[in-house]
Amino acid sequence: MEATLTRPSSKILPSLGIILVAGGFLLLGWFAFLWFDPGAAPYQYHLVEEGGVEKFPKLEFGAWPDLKISKQEIHVEGVEESIATGYIARRENMKPVMVGWENHVGQPIMFLDTKLSELSILAPAISKHMPKDAAILAWWDTSRQIQLLTGLAPVFTTQLNEPLIMPIIWKPRLEAIAKYERDFWAAPPSEEEQRKFQRFADALASEPKEGVEILRELVGGREGYVVVHIADIYKLGLMRPDRIGVAYKDFPVKSSTDVHGVNIQIKRWEGDNKYTAHTTHGFSETMFRVYFLTDEKSTKTLLAQMLPMTYVYGLVPYGAKGGKMLRSFRLLPDSSRAHMRH
């Protein structure tokens, strides 16, 4: 599975052809129906199982025994099999939070695939090392997960749904999808939070010096920390395609001994397409999703330099927790100058 975000571009994902190849079981007639009948959202969440954390061991949430988990299957009209599975967690007096997502059609839809153990590694490190009154900046989905598992209050705490990740054939139902998501999560964001998140995206898509200044603006003089995930590069490419060019391709992995061969394939693909950098997300034991930057300009963005691609200006890594997929950084004061060190 592969896709490229080119400039100019909409925030909607690639093409009908890609979906048909990736999904297999998705029928052409269903897509035609969606195109000519822009009514309700083309999918629905269906609760299939719920219980405590012990019922869902692969989430590795044993350290949070008070969480209640629901397993949701995402179904589309006229298709028997689900197109995705989501895991939603909640605790008393808090809104539900998506903590795990598995796409079944080969293309990202609504959320990006996650490695379910990532959160259980990062959250304890944040709780242990970050000051309780610190300002934490992260993509809204990561922010909500941090709030759920640590009790801290990141800058973004509601379901912002930016960008809406969907196949282009769903474009006629964009408003219906946005409304369905707002109603399902029952937590519409304020205009101020939406504005701040757009500024956050601007910061990540800017060159480092400018981007860090925007981040300082967002924390408002408080001690600030930034948490980024490899998959944020793709979401940023959807939101700011004129400033950062992103492509991705999925590479199957047959076994642990196959990794060297896959790395050769990745480098060959990068060279053949004249991409300028890449980073790998191993979200399962059998699949690597590789995100590529499509030009030199994209490598100079703040987010690209915060990820395991290049170095960064004005930020230092905070601890060594979270592994390669999730990284946390301390935002230094105006007078400080530092570079990211691996």
N, C-alpha and C positions, 0 to 999 in steps of 0.2 A: 504494500500500500504506500502510495506516495502522493504528495501534493506540493504545490508551490504557490506562495502568495506574491503576486507581482504588483508593481506600481503602474497606474492606479488600480485600486481594488476596492470592493465592498467588504463588509464585515462578514459576508456569508461564505461558506466553504465551497470547494472547487466545482465539481461538475456532476451531471447526471451519470455520465459514463463511468466515473470513478465509483460512485455508489453502487451501480448495477454490478460491476465486477466484484467489488468488495463484499457486498451483502449476499449475493447469490440468490437468496430466497426472496428478495424484494422484487416485486413484479412491476413490469413497465406500466401495466394498467393502473396500478396503485399510484404511481407517480403522475400519470396523466390526470387521474381523479383529483389529486392534490392541486395540480396546476390550475385546473379549470373550476375548482370549487373552493375558493378561499373562505372557508367558514371557521370552524373551531380549530384548536391546536391539533395537529395530525398525530399526536401521541398522547399517552396518559401514563401516569404512575399507578402501578397496581401493587398493593401490599400483599406479599406472599408469606412472610414469616416475621415474627418479632419476639423479643425476649431480652434477657440480660447479656452481658458481655461474654459469659461462659458459653452461650449458644453460638457465638460467632468467633471461634478461636483464631481464625486467620487474620482478624483485625489486630490482634495482640494488644487488647485494651484491658488486660487483667489489672493494671494499676488504677483503673477507674471503674470500680465495681458498681458505682451508683448510676452509670449510664444505661439508658434503655436504647436498644438498637432495633431498627426495622429494616428489613430487606425488601426493596422495591424492584419490580421488573417494569421495564418501560416497553409498552406495546404500541404499535401503530395500527391504524384501521385496516382490517382485512388480512392481517398477517398473524399466523398462529404463534410463531416463536417470538421471543422478546428481542429487541434490538440492543438492549443494555440492561445492566443490573446495577443498582445503587444501594449503598448502605448509609442510612440516616441515623444519627445519634442525637439524643437529647437528654437533658437532666431537668429536674424540677425548676420551673420558673424561667426557663430559657427556651429560645426558639430552636427548632430542629436544624441540624447542620449536616450537610453531605460530607461523609468521611471516607468514602470509597466508591469507585466507579469502574465498571468493566464494560467497554463497548464490545458488541458481538458482531458488528458489521464491517470491521476493518477500517472505518473512518471515524474520527472524533465527532461525536454528536452530543451537544449540550455541555458535557464535562469531558475532560481528558482522562485517559486511563491513569490509574495511580497504583503504586506499589503500596499495599495496605499497611506494611510495617513502618513506612517512613515517619508517620506521625508519632508512633509510639517511641521512636528514637529521639525526635526533635523536642517534643513537648517537655520531657523531664529536664533537658538541658536548659531550655528557656526558663522554666520555673526555678531552677537552681541558680542560674547566673545573672539573669536580667533583673534590674531593680524593679520593684513593684509599681513605681510611678513613672516608669520609662514610657516613651512614645514608641510603639511598634508599628512599623510600616511593612505591609506585605500585600500581595494580591488578595482581593476580598475573600476568596474561598479559603485560602490559607489563613487569613486573619480570623475568620470565624472558627476555624478548627483550633487555632491557638487559644482563642477566648474560651472555647468549650473545655479544653483539656488543662488549661493553666489557671483560669480565673482572672487572667490579666485583661486589660481593656485596650486592644489595638485601635488604631485610628479608624479602621473600617470594620463595622460589626454587623452589617445587614447584607442581605442577598442582593447584590448589585446587578448580577446577570450581564456583565460586560466583559468580553463581547458575547453575543449570542452565537454559539457554535452550532452550525447546522448546514445541511446540504443546500445548494442553491435552489433546488426544486421546492423547498419550503418557503422561499422568499415571499410569495403571495400571502402567506399566513404569519408574517412577522409580528404584526400587532396582536393576533390571536395567541401566538406563542408567548409573547411578552406578558400578556394579561394572565395566561394560564400559570406561568411561573410565579408571578406576583401573588396570585390567589393561593397557589399551593403552599408557598413558603410563608404567606401571611405576615410579611414584614417589609412593606415598601420603604425604600430609602428616602431620606430627606434630600432636598435640592442641594444643601450644603455638602452632604456626604458625597453625592454624585459629582459635584464640582471638584472636591478635593481628590476624588479618585481619578478624574480626568487629568488633574495636575500631576498626580503620581505617575500616570502613564506617560505624560510629557517628560517627566524627569528621567524615567528609564529609557526613553527614546532619544534623549539629548546626549550630547558629548559630556564626558564625566564632570568637568568643572561646572557647567551650567546645570547639569542634572543634580549634583550634590547641593547646589544653592537652592533649588526647588524643594528638595527633601528637607533642608533646614527650615525653609518657609513653612512646610507642612507640620513640622514638630513644634513650631512656635517657641523656640528657646528651651524646650525640655531636652533631657538626655534622650537621644534617639537611636533606634536599632532598626535595621532593615533585614527582612527575611525573604529570600528569593528561592524559587524552585526552577529546575531546568525547563519545565513545561511553560513557564511564564513567557519564555522567548516566543513561543508560537502564538500565545494569546496577545502579546504586544504587537506581533506582526499583523494580526487581524485588526487591531485598533489603530495602529499607526503605520499602514503599509507604505506611505510616502517617505518614511524615515528609517524603516528597518525592513529589509527583505528576508523572509524566512521560508524555507521549504522543509519538508520532512519525508522520510521514507522508513518503512518498517522492514527490519531484517530478521527473518526467523533464525533461531539458534537451536540446533539439534541436541547439543550436549555441551558440557563445560569444556570439552576438548575442541569444540567447534569455534570457540571465541576468536582464535587467531585468524581463522579463515574468514570470519565475518568482518574483522577489522580490515582485512585486505579488501574485501568487497566495498566497505564504507569509503576507504581512501580512493578506490578506483571510481566510485560513483561521484565523489566530491570533485575529483580531477576532470572526469568526463563532462561534468556540468559547469565547470569553472566556478564552483562555489569557493568561498574564501575561508570558511571555518566550520567546525561542526562540534556538537556535543551529544552524548549518548544517554538515553534514559532506558535502563533495563527494567521495565515495569512488570515483567514476568520472567519466569525461568526459560521461556521458549521464544521470547520476542525482545528485540532491541528497537526502540524508536529513536531515530537519529534526526536531530534538528540541524539544518544547515543554514548558514548565512550566505546570501546570494551575491553580495558585493562588498567591496572594501569599506564603503561608507557605513554599512551595518555593523562592522566590527568595532567601530569607534563609539558606539552607543554605550551608555552607562551599564545597561543590563548585560550586554554582551561581555563587558569587562568584569562584571561581578560573577559571571558563570565560569566554569572551567574551560575558558577559551583564551582569555587575555588577562591583563592586569587592570587595576582600578585606581582612580585618583580620589582622595578625600575620604576613603573608607578603610577600615582594618577588619580582618576576619575576627569574629567574636567566638572564641572557643573552637574546638575541632569536632563539635557534635553535629549530628544530622547527616553525615556522610556527604557523598558527592551530589545527591539529588536536591537536598534542601541545604541552603547556606544562610548563615546569619552574620551580620556585619554591624559594627558600631559606627554611628555617624559622629565624626569628630567635629569640634568647634571650628568656627571660622578661621581662627589663627593656626589651626593644625594642618599639616600636609603629610599624607601618608599614602603608601601604595599597598595594594593587596598582596599578601604573601601566601603561597600555597604551603 
